[in-house]
């Protein structure tokens, strides 16, 4: 039963892909080439921010940018295919194996350094979207084609069961995380040194983080040009806010189904609905392709195989052993 929303989403994606190919001859490939280059640059900025977070956690260690860039790209590629941040484990494993004497708790905690500003910017985009009065109403949205959550609105009893189960699981995970932080708080603190040292954060992390966000908007601007849609800063901000909103609960890969439905409503009147769907799917396909090519090339270079899950599983066992050892030494 719970697989129905995902099945609906896959149908929506397939429909969107057909619409995209119908408009393929109208695409300006010069602008699309710029989008590809900017997407690589955006990944590089995010990777640089993470590298400096790891450097702050291990100031005496050599943390090479190619390693972090490869790990970040690999995680992005896996996350593109597997929703709900499935690539974080790959990132952590790859960096952990290249930073001597590092621990999983600390490396994992470095991913939290960017969270406060990312969350603040994401909330700001949502407030902007809400203030413009372009969000669809509760009765309209479930009937939009490609809306991932239409099943939930059509089956309220089952939806309560699904959402209740998710809340229980998240509560259990939060409790586990709280216990883990209490046991390994020193390592966690070490991992977020880049955030606690605000001078280091302002100089070495925040500029790259803001560059990442700025490039997201610039990418959208050139993508709008590529699909012959009105390219303005306002439309770019609307599209970015919609993109962020669609990935809050990524049932489909990258939240693409939700994004289609929201964009058709948010950009209503800017361009025909089919062109908006073509833009949404086409941009996602192109950027996802860049992510996958870069990421799986990094995985092949690092693991010498695409079957990386056995390495992740082996490192997960090492992490459990590390956790047990730390607990046995704790008073």
N, C-alpha and C positions, 0 to 999 in steps of 0.2 A: 504493500500500500504506500509506504513512504517513498518508493521509487517512482511513483507516478509524476510528481513535480519535475523530477529529473528527466523523465521520458518526454514530458511536454516541452521542456526546455530544449532537448535535443531536436525535437520536431521544429521548434521555432528557429534554432540555429540553422537547420537544413534549409528552411524556407528563406532565411536571410541570405544564406550563401547563394541560393538561386537568384535572388534579387540582385545581389552584388555582381554576379557574372552577366546578368542582363544589362548592367550599366558599365561593364568593363571597358567598352570602346570609348566611353565618355571620360575616362579617368586621365588626368594629366600626370604622366609618369615622371616628369621632371620634379614636380612638387612631391610626388610620392617617394622619389629618391632622397629628397631632403628629409622626409619623415624617417626614412630608414637610418640615415646618418645621425639624426638627432636622437633616435631611440638608443643607438649604441652609446652616444655621448651621455644620455640620461642614466643609463646603467652604470657608466663609468663614474659619474658624480655620486650616485648612491653607494657604489662600492668604495669610493674614496672616503666618504663619511664613515662607513663601517670600518675601513682599515684604521683610521685614526682613533676610532673607539677601541679597537683591539690594542693599538699602540698605547693608549692611555691605561689599559688594564695590565699590559706587560711592557713597561717602559724600557726594560733591559733586554728585550728580545727584538730580533729582526723580523719585522712583519712586512713581507714584500707585496707591493701592489698587484703584480700579475697573479699571485696566489689568491688574494682576496677578490680580485675582479673575476677570476675563473670560478671561484666558489659562489660568488653572488650571482653570476650569470647562470651557473648550473642550478642554483636554487630557484631562480626566476623561471627557467625552462621547465623544471619539474612542477613548480607552482602553476604554470600556464596549463599543464595537462591535468594536474590533480588539484582540485579546488581546496579551499580552507587552509592555505599556507603549508601545503604539502612539501615545499622545497626547503623549509628551514632546517630540517634534519640533515639534508645534503650539504648545505652551507656550513653547518656546525662541524660535521665530520671532516670536511675538506680542510677547513682552517685549523681545526684541532690537530690534524695529522702533520701540519706544516709549522706549527708553533711549538717548539720544544718545551716540555714540562708544563704545558697548559692543561686546564681542567675543563670538563664539559660544562660545569656549573658557571664558570667565569665566561667562557666563550658564548654560551647561551645568553648570559646576562648582558653582553655587549649589544645584543640585538634590541635591548630595551632603551638604549641611550637616546635613540631618535624618536621614541614613542610619544613623549609629551608634546613636542612641537608638531609632529605629524598629526596627532589627535586634535590639537588646537586648530591647525590649518583645515583639517577635514571638517570639523564642526563649523568653522567660519564659512566654508563653501556651502554647507547645508543651510546655514542661516541666510546666506545670500540667495540660495535657490528658493527658500521659503518666502523671503521678503519680496521676491519678484512676482509672487502669485501665479507661478507657472506649473506648480505641482498639480497632478490630476486628483480629482476627488475619489473618495473611497468606492463609490458606486461605478465610476467610469473605469478605473485602472484595471480591475480584474478581467474586463472584457477586451482589453487591448491584446492584439496578437503578440505572441512572444513573451507575455508576462509570466515570469517564473512562478509567481505565487498565486496564480489564478485558481489552482487546485485547492489551496488553503481556504480561499474565500468561498469556493463552491462546496466544500466538505468541512463545515465548522467543527463537528464532533471529532472527526479524525485529526483535524488541525490542532485541537486542544491536546490530544494525546501526544502528537508529535512534538509540539512546542513544549509541553510539560516534561517530556522525556529529555529534551535538549537542556531545559533549565536544570533538571536534576543532575545530568551529566556535568554541566558546567559548574554547578555548585560543588560536586565531588572533586572536580579538577582544581577548583580554587582552594578548597580545603587542603588538598594534597600539595599544591604550590605553597600555601602558607606554611605548612609543616616543613617542606623542603627548604624554604627560605630561612626558617628558624634554625634549621640544622646547619645550613651552609651559608649563613648570612655574611661571613667574612669573604667568601668567594663571590657572592653576589655583589657585595660592595665593591670588590675589586673590579668586577665586570662593568659596573656603572661609574667608574672613576671619571670617564670622559664627560659625564653629566654633572657629577659632583664638583669637579674642578671647572667652574663656570668660565674662567679666563681661557682655559684650553678649549672648552666647548665653543665659545664665541669665535676663537681664532681658527680652529682646526676642523670643526665638525659642522657648525651651523651654516657657514657659507656654502659648503657642498650640498647640504640638505636643502637649502633654499634654491640652489641651482637646479636640483632635481625637480622640485615643484614648478619652478619657472619653465623648465624644459617641457614639462607635461602640457602646459598651456600653449607653448610655441608649437609643439608637435600637432596639437589639435588645430591650431590656426592653419598650418600648412596642409593638414589633412582635409580641412574644409575647402581650401583652394584646389586641392587635387581632385575633389569630387564636384567642383564647380558650384559650391554652395557659398552663400554670403559669409566671407571670412572677416569677422570683426572681433575685437577684444571681448565685447559683451557676449557674443555667441560662443566664443572659446571658453569663457568662464562658465557659461551655462552648461556646456558639454562636459567640462571637467568636473563640475559639481555633480552632474548626473552620473558620470562614470564612477565617482567615489561612492555615491549612494547605492549604485547597483552592485557593488562588491561588498557591502556590509554583511550579506548572507549569501556567499557564492555557491548556490546550488549547482549552477552550470559553470563550466570553465570560464573564469574571469568575469562571471556575472553577465555574460553577453546577452542572454535572453531578456533579463530585466532591463538592461541598458537600451535594447531596441525599443521596448515599450515606452520607457520613460522619455527617450529622445524624441519619439514621434509626437509625444504630448508637449514636451518642454519647447521644442523647436517648431511647434505647429505654426504655420503661416510663413515660416522662413524659407521652406522648400517643400516640394511634394513628399508625401509620406514614404513612397518607395525609394526616393533618392536619399532620404534620411536613414532608412534601413540599410541601403547600400553603403552609405558612408560609415555607419556604425559597424557593420560586419566587416567591411573592407579594411577599415583602420585596425580593428582587432586582429584580423587575419595577418595583416602585414607586420604589425608590431609583435604578435605572437610568433610569427615565423622567424623574425630576428632573434627573439628570446630563445627559441628552440635551437636554432642553428648555433648561436654563440654558446648556449648552455651545454648542449650535448657534445659539442666540440671540446669544451673544457672538461667534461666528464670523461670523454675518451682519452684526452691527454693525461688526465690525473690518474684514472683507474685502469687505463689501457683496455677498457671494455665498456659496453653500454649496460652490462648487467651489474650495476653498482649497488643493488639492494643488499647483496650478501655482505658487502663491506659496511653498509650502514647498520645491518643487523649485528655484525661482529662488534662494531664500535658501540652499539647500544648495550651489548653484554659487558663491554669494558666499562661503560658508564655506570652500570649497575654495580659492578665490582668496586668501582671507585666510590660510589655512594655508600656501599656497605662498609668499606674500609674506613671512611670518614666517620660513620656513625659509631663504629667500634672504638675509635680513638676519642670520641667526644665524652666528656665527663658525665 
